[in-house]
Amino acid sequence: GDDADPTPTTTATAAATNTPTIAAQPTSTPNPEAEVLTAYANYWELYAEAVLNLDHSILTGVASEEELQQVQEEIETLRANGVALRVVIEHRPTVIELTDTSATVFDEMTNNSFYVDPETHEPPEGEGNGETLIDTFFLEKVDGQWMVIRSIRQN
């Protein structure tokens, strides 16, 4: 196809300067924002496993009792409908507040999740509706680990 962007001529010069991408962040200091986003991604991995296997206890240790209860209610609704959920979501998370012990993550997601058989987890692929979900997640650092305390769906 036609490439509208010509190859920049300064690429070799930029590479030769050997400037680190994050110059202000020393390598020995952990990046708190990255830690929060890693914990958030881990929460979603476990959430996806929980709603696929209809077992909220998978989230124990990464979600508060309040959040576990919310997921349990969602799982009960899935069970009542005779389905499980295969999570297929494109995340665009942003840490919008961060202290030493709390963080707020705003995520505008594209949801293409779909229902599957709760026993066989079939089909392995499906069509989602591509709806946009806007959630805010509140995390707290508990015993040195970030945990999702609660979440709010904006739409």
Beta strands, then each sheet from edge to edge (+ up, - down):
strand 1: 84-86
strand 2: 89-90
strand 3: 93-98
strand 4: 102-111
strand 5: 114-116
strand 6: 131-142
strand 7: 145-153
sheet 1: 1+ 5-
sheet 2: 2+ 4- 3+
sheet 3: 2+ 4- 6+ 7-
end
